[in-house]
């Protein structure tokens, strides 16, 4: 099932879609919008699959963290900084 949407674009956005359409030989602006969304979606939604993401997680895990058992303990730590 395909969903139809009416969207309002600024002049710049319309020109960018036209450029993408021409650059990739797409049939129409709808195909260009779908292409842009798929490219952005790959970058945004599949970040957890990229090797760089795993490396970043490893760096975070190796960081210096301290566990607190209460809010009061955290407050004391913050006040002593």
N, C-alpha and C positions, 0 to 999 in steps of 0.2 A: 504494500500500500504506500503510495506516495502522498506526502502532505504538501499542500499548496500554501504559500504565504505571500502576503503583500508586504513589501518592506520599503521604507523610505531611505534613500541614500543621498548623501551630499554629493556635490559635483566631483570632488576629489575621489571619493570612494567609487563612484560610477566609472571614472576614468581608469582607476586601478583595476576594476573588474574587466573593463574592455581590454586593457593591456594584457592581463592574465589570459583572457580568452584568445587574443591574437598570438601571444607567445607560445601557448600550448596547443594551438589549433583546435580549440573547443568549438562546438556548434553554436552555442548561445550563452547568454549571461548566466542562465540557470546552471549550466554545466560548469561555468567558471566559479560561481559561488560554491557549488558542491566540491570542486577541486580544492579551493582555498580552505574550506572547512575540513576536508579530509587531511590536508597537509598540516593544518594547525592541530587537529585532533590527534594525529600521530605524535606530534611533539608534546602536547599537553597531557593526554590521557595515558600514554604508554611510557611515561618517564620511568616508571618502576622497572621496566624491562631493559633500559639502557645501562650499559656497563658503568658510565659515569655516575649514574644514580647510586649504584651499589657501592662505588668507591666513596661517594659522599657520605653515605650511611655509615661506612666503616670509620671514617674520620670522626663523625659525630659520636659514635659508640665509644671511641677511644678517648673522648674528651674527659675533662676533670669534672665530675659530678659528685655532689654530696647529697645523701638522703637525709630527710628531716622527718622526725616522728610526730612533730606538732607545729602548729603555726607559731607558737611562742618561741620554739627553738629556731625557726627561720628568722623571726624578728630579731632575736639576739644576734644571730650571724650577720644580718644586714646592718644592725646598729654598730657592730664592731669593725666594719669595713672602713 
